[in-house]
Amino acid sequence: MSVTAVVGANWGDEGKGKLTDVLAAQSNYVVRYQGGSNAGHTIINQFGKFQLHMLPSGVFYPNVVNVLGPGVALNIVDFLREREELIARGVPEPKIFVSDRAQIVLPYHKLFDHLEEQRLGKEKFGSTKAGIAPFYSDKYLKIGVQVADLYEPSYLRKRIESSLVSKNVLLRNLYGNPEFKIDDLLEELLKKAEQLKPFVCDTTHLLQNAINKGEPILVEGQLGALRDPDHGIYPYSTSSSTLAGFASVGAGVPPYEIKKIVTVVKAYSSCVGAGPFVSEIQGVDANELREKGGDAGEYGATTGRPRRMGWFDGVATKYGCMLQGATEIALTNLDVLGYLDEIPICTAYQVDGESTTHFPVSAKLDQAKPVFDKLPGWKEDITGVRTFKELPKHAQNYILYIEKIIDVPVKWISVGPKRDQIIERD
């Protein structure tokens, strides 16, 4: 068996959690390989509706081993709370392992995230204030703290002391905030370390051994390709790579083992946070699409903020699928569009007076204007459909049109929020 990646094509919020939940049934391992609790995956199953932020999406299957890899931004408090909440709601205790090389989101990361967004005012990036940018900044400045450091107290003290030197200067002189005291930080951190200890292991060896045995592994990405810091809409990006190519690094698996890349695409567009959004719609049209979208409307799983809404963006989606190396597409939320007489699709951008189907660099995106085609809607409830042939003809044509634009086969079609509301297309 090989490794399958589930990743997003756009801004995030594409429905990756549901796809991971569906595909986890065929996997022995489900692995988070980047990001932290700054975004959420919504899953609806026999236990209820859940929004996972820190846990892998395989936690509802007792036979699946769930892994937080070395590339993850580990918020220990969120991890422990989410796990306890699952068990309290009747979910069988999941098997979870945390990499001893994963780095930890510390209290000062969240504080600096909040203070910097506050300082930026109107120029802010729309951060979720989960501490992710300050965390990754420390990681690449080499002043971060790994999980393994928690169990070496004298070494841990030196790591945090070194980090606090500059941080306390900034807190005092830039933000006018009280300084952090190392003893208070250490006391709380060591308590959490004991609670975390049963889950800690060398996950890289764990997964390498699984590969050698031919066991199926599913790796899940957070957010989408347009949030990648190198290839996405910079600086309106996240701080870790959202691409399937990073799964090798963030999970600790050989790149040649990733054979299948399921790229999740929403049947329309949505976005949380600031930055260019070419196919965005406003007013009544946006509100109607937002309220009909998903199980409880289009609101951020982490922030609760109303998502910005737009029609399907073929330019951005084709670019995102190319970046991900998509081998197949999972199209989600198709059922949401059933109220429309006709459905706009963005097929090109107007940039500098010319039409293009190439996704522009960030500096050009604010100038880009969408070029729309319109397809007839199907005006039917399709939530009970389970085969492609049973879909209304106009719904089939909508899928085929998207497939033609992005030039990747649509293998999966989600027609509702529940686990069984999905079509696997031959």
C-alpha positions in Angstrom: 0.0 0.0 0.0 1.0 3.7 -0.4 0.4 7.1 1.2 -2.6 9.1 0.2 -2.7 12.9 0.8 -5.9 14.9 1.3 -5.3 18.6 0.6 -7.1 21.8 -0.3 -7.0 23.6 -3.7 -8.0 27.1 -2.5 -8.2 29.2 0.6 -9.1 26.4 3.0 -12.6 25.5 4.2 -13.1 23.1 1.2 -14.4 20.2 3.2 -11.2 18.3 3.7 -12.3 17.0 7.1 -15.2 15.0 5.6 -13.0 13.5 2.9 -10.4 12.5 5.4 -13.1 11.0 7.6 -14.5 9.0 4.6 -11.1 7.8 3.5 -9.9 7.0 7.0 -12.1 3.9 6.9 -9.6 2.5 4.4 -6.5 3.6 6.4 -4.4 2.3 9.3 -2.9 5.7 10.0 -4.1 9.3 9.7 -1.4 11.9 10.0 -1.5 15.7 10.5 1.7 17.1 9.0 1.5 20.9 9.3 -0.3 23.8 10.9 -1.9 23.9 14.3 -5.2 24.8 15.9 -5.6 27.9 13.7 -8.1 26.2 11.4 -10.7 23.5 11.8 -12.1 20.5 10.1 -15.9 19.9 10.4 -17.1 16.3 10.6 -20.6 14.9 11.0 -21.0 11.2 11.8 -23.0 8.9 14.1 -21.6 10.6 17.2 -22.7 14.1 16.1 -21.1 17.2 14.7 -17.5 17.9 15.5 -15.0 20.6 14.7 -11.5 19.3 15.0 -8.7 21.9 15.3 -5.7 19.9 16.7 -6.6 16.3 16.3 -6.3 14.3 13.0 -9.6 13.4 11.3 -9.2 9.7 11.9 -10.1 9.9 15.6 -13.6 8.5 15.1 -12.3 5.1 14.0 -11.0 3.0 16.9 -8.8 0.9 14.6 -7.0 4.0 13.1 -3.7 5.3 14.6 -3.7 9.1 14.6 -0.4 10.9 14.4 0.6 14.5 14.9 3.9 14.7 12.9 7.0 16.8 13.5 5.7 19.5 11.2 2.7 20.3 13.4 2.4 23.4 15.6 1.3 21.6 18.8 -0.9 23.5 21.2 -0.9 21.1 24.2 -3.9 22.7 25.9 -6.1 22.5 22.7 -4.9 18.9 22.1 -5.8 17.7 25.5 -9.1 19.5 25.6 -10.2 18.3 22.2 -9.4 14.7 23.1 -11.3 14.9 26.4 -14.3 16.5 24.6 -14.5 13.6 22.1 -14.5 11.0 24.8 -17.1 12.9 26.9 -19.4 12.9 23.8 -19.2 9.1 23.5 -16.5 8.7 20.9 -14.3 5.6 21.7 -10.9 6.6 23.0 -8.8 7.2 19.9 -5.3 6.0 19.4 -3.1 9.1 19.1 0.6 9.6 19.0 2.5 12.9 19.0 6.0 13.3 17.5 8.7 14.0 20.0 10.2 16.4 17.4 7.0 18.4 17.0 7.4 22.0 18.3 5.1 23.6 20.9 2.9 26.7 20.6 3.7 28.6 23.8 1.6 31.2 25.6 3.8 34.1 24.3 3.1 33.0 20.7 -0.6 33.5 21.1 0.0 36.8 22.9 2.3 38.2 20.2 -0.2 37.1 17.5 -2.9 39.1 19.2 -0.8 42.2 19.9 0.6 42.4 16.4 -2.8 42.2 14.8 -4.0 44.9 17.2 -0.9 47.1 16.3 -1.5 46.7 12.5 -5.1 47.9 12.8 -6.6 48.2 9.3 -3.4 46.6 7.8 -3.9 43.3 9.7 -3.7 40.0 8.0 -6.9 38.5 9.5 -5.0 36.1 11.8 -6.9 33.6 13.9 -4.7 34.7 16.8 -3.7 31.1 17.5 0.0 32.0 17.7 0.9 30.4 14.4 3.1 33.1 12.8 5.1 33.8 16.0 5.4 30.0 16.5 6.9 29.4 13.0 9.0 32.5 13.3 10.6 31.0 16.5 11.0 27.6 14.8 13.0 29.0 11.9 14.9 31.4 14.2 15.9 28.2 16.0 14.6 29.3 19.4 11.5 27.0 19.5 10.8 24.2 21.9 10.4 20.6 20.8 8.2 18.1 22.7 11.2 16.1 23.7 12.6 19.2 25.5 9.8 19.1 28.0 11.3 16.0 29.6 14.7 17.6 30.1 13.9 20.5 32.6 17.3 22.1 32.7 17.6 22.1 28.9 14.0 23.4 28.6 14.8 26.3 31.0 17.8 27.4 28.8 15.7 27.2 25.6 12.9 29.4 27.1 15.3 31.8 28.8 17.1 32.4 25.5 13.8 33.1 23.7 12.5 35.5 26.4 15.4 37.9 26.1 14.1 39.6 23.0 10.4 38.9 23.6 10.4 40.8 26.9 12.1 43.7 25.3 9.3 43.8 22.6 6.6 43.4 25.2 7.9 46.3 27.3 9.0 48.7 24.6 6.8 48.1 21.6 3.5 46.8 23.0 3.6 48.2 26.5 2.7 44.8 28.0 4.0 43.1 31.2 7.0 40.8 30.7 6.8 37.0 30.9 8.4 35.4 34.0 10.1 32.1 33.2 9.2 30.3 36.4 5.5 30.9 35.8 5.8 29.6 32.2 7.8 26.5 33.3 5.5 25.5 36.1 2.5 25.4 33.8 4.4 23.8 30.9 5.8 21.0 33.0 2.3 20.2 34.3 1.0 19.9 30.7 4.0 17.8 29.8 3.0 15.1 32.2 -0.4 15.0 30.7 1.0 14.8 27.2 3.7 12.2 28.0 1.6 9.0 27.3 1.1 10.1 23.7 4.7 11.0 22.8 6.8 8.8 20.6 9.1 8.7 17.6 6.4 9.0 15.0 8.8 9.0 12.1 10.0 5.5 12.9 6.4 4.5 13.6 5.3 5.6 10.1 8.4 4.2 8.4 7.7 0.8 9.9 4.1 1.0 8.7 5.3 1.8 5.2 7.7 -1.2 5.3 4.7 -3.4 6.3 2.6 -2.1 3.4 0.0 -0.5 5.7 -2.2 2.3 4.2 -1.5 5.8 5.4 -3.5 9.0 5.0 -1.9 12.4 5.4 -4.1 15.4 5.8 -3.3 19.0 5.1 -4.6 22.2 6.7 -6.0 25.1 4.7 -5.4 25.1 1.0 -2.8 25.8 -1.8 -3.6 29.6 -1.9 -2.5 29.9 1.7 0.9 28.4 1.0 3.7 31.0 2.0 5.7 30.3 -1.1 3.1 29.7 -3.8 0.0 31.2 -2.4 -1.4 34.8 -2.0 1.5 36.2 0.1 1.4 37.9 2.6 -2.2 36.7 3.2 -0.9 33.1 3.7 -0.4 30.8 6.7 3.1 30.2 8.0 3.6 26.6 7.0 3.4 24.9 3.6 -0.1 23.7 2.8 1.1 21.6 -0.1 1.1 17.8 -0.4 4.8 18.0 -1.2 5.4 19.1 2.4 3.8 16.0 3.8 7.0 14.1 3.3 8.8 16.6 5.6 6.0 17.3 8.1 5.0 13.7 8.5 8.3 12.0 8.0 7.6 9.7 5.1 9.5 9.3 1.8 8.3 11.6 -1.0 8.1 8.7 -3.4 5.5 6.9 -1.2 2.9 9.6 -1.7 1.1 8.0 -4.7 -2.4 9.6 -4.5 -3.2 13.2 -3.9 -6.9 13.9 -3.4 -7.4 17.6 -3.8 -10.5 19.0 -2.3 -12.4 21.6 -4.2 -15.6 23.4 -3.2 -18.4 23.8 -5.8 -18.2 27.6 -5.1 -15.6 29.7 -3.4 -15.3 30.9 0.2 -12.6 32.6 2.2 -11.9 33.6 5.8 -9.5 36.4 6.3 -8.1 39.4 4.4 -6.5 39.5 0.9 -7.5 39.4 -2.7 -10.5 37.2 -3.6 -11.2 37.7 -7.3 -14.6 35.9 -7.7 -16.0 37.4 -4.5 -19.7 38.4 -4.4 -21.4 40.9 -2.1 -24.8 41.8 -0.7 -27.9 39.6 -1.0 -26.2 37.0 -3.3 -23.3 36.5 -0.8 -25.7 36.3 2.2 -27.9 33.8 0.5 -25.0 31.5 -0.5 -23.4 31.9 2.9 -26.6 30.9 4.8 -27.3 27.9 2.5 -23.6 26.7 2.5 -22.6 23.7 4.5 -24.5 22.2 7.5 -24.9 25.5 9.4 -23.9 28.1 6.9 -20.5 29.4 5.8 -18.8 30.5 9.1 -15.2 29.8 10.1 -14.8 26.6 12.1 -12.2 28.2 14.3 -13.2 31.9 14.4 -16.9 31.8 13.8 -16.4 34.7 11.4 -18.7 34.8 8.4 -16.8 33.6 5.3 -16.4 35.8 2.3 -18.3 34.2 -0.6 -17.7 33.9 -4.3 -18.6 31.8 -7.3 -16.3 28.9 -8.4 -12.9 30.3 -9.5 -11.5 28.1 -12.3 -8.3 30.2 -12.5 -7.4 29.9 -8.8 -8.6 26.3 -8.6 -6.6 25.0 -11.6 -3.5 26.7 -10.1 -4.1 25.2 -6.7 -4.6 21.7 -8.2 -1.4 22.1 -10.2 0.5 23.1 -7.0 -0.8 20.1 -5.1 0.0 17.7 -7.9 -3.7 16.5 -7.8 -4.3 13.0 -9.0 -8.0 13.3 -8.4 -10.6 15.8 -7.2 -13.1 15.7 -4.5 -15.9 18.2 -5.2 -17.8 19.3 -2.1 -21.0 21.2 -1.3 -22.5 20.6 -4.7 -26.0 20.3 -3.1 -25.7 23.9 -1.8 -26.1 25.3 -5.4 -29.5 23.6 -5.9 -31.4 26.9 -5.3 -30.0 28.7 -8.3 -31.6 29.2 -11.8 -28.1 29.7 -13.3 -24.6 29.4 -11.8 -21.7 31.7 -12.6 -18.2 30.2 -13.0 -15.1 32.3 -13.2 -13.2 31.0 -16.2 -10.6 33.8 -16.7 -9.2 37.1 -15.2 -8.9 40.5 -16.8 -5.4 41.8 -15.8 -3.9 44.9 -17.4 -6.5 44.9 -20.0 -5.9 41.3 -21.1 -7.7 38.1 -20.4 -5.7 35.3 -18.7 -6.2 31.9 -17.3 -2.9 32.0 -15.4 -3.1 32.8 -11.7 -1.2 36.1 -11.2 1.4 37.0 -8.6 0.0 38.7 -5.5 1.0 42.2 -6.6 -1.3 41.8 -9.6 -4.3 40.2 -7.9 -5.9 43.4 -6.6 -6.2 44.5 -10.2 -7.7 41.3 -11.5 -11.4 41.2 -12.5 -13.3 38.0 -13.0 -14.6 36.8 -16.4 -17.8 34.6 -15.9 -19.6 32.0 -17.8 -23.0 30.9 -16.7 -24.4 27.4 -16.6 -28.1 26.5 -16.0 -28.9 25.3 -12.4 -30.7 22.1 -11.7 -33.2 23.4 -9.1 -33.4 20.1 -7.2 -32.5 18.5 -3.9 -29.6 16.1 -4.6 -28.8 15.2 -1.0 -30.2 11.7 -1.5 -28.3 10.9 -4.8 -25.6 8.3 -4.6 -24.4 7.8 -8.2 -23.3 10.2 -10.8 -25.9 9.0 -13.3 -28.7 9.8 -10.9 -27.7 13.4 -10.7 -29.8 15.9 -12.7 -28.3 16.5 -16.1 -27.4 20.1 -15.4 -25.6 19.0 -12.2 -23.6 16.5 -14.2 -22.8 19.2 -16.7 -21.6 21.5 -14.0 -19.2 18.9 -12.7 -17.9 18.1 -16.2 -17.4 21.8 -16.9 -15.3 22.1 -13.8 -13.4 19.0 -14.7 -12.6 20.4 -18.1 -11.3 23.7 -16.6 -9.0 22.1 -14.1 -8.0 19.1 -16.2 -8.1 16.6 -13.3 -10.7 13.9 -12.9 -13.5 14.5 -10.3 -13.5 11.2 -8.4 -15.6 12.2 -5.4 -18.7 14.4 -5.2 -20.1 15.4 -1.8 -23.9 16.1 -1.8 -24.4 16.8 1.9 -22.5 17.2 5.2 -23.0 13.6 6.4 -20.4 10.8 5.9 -22.7 8.8 3.6 -23.7 11.8 1.5 -21.0 11.2 -1.1 -20.7 9.8 -4.6 -17.6 7.9 -5.7 -17.4 8.2 -9.4 -15.9 5.6 -11.7 
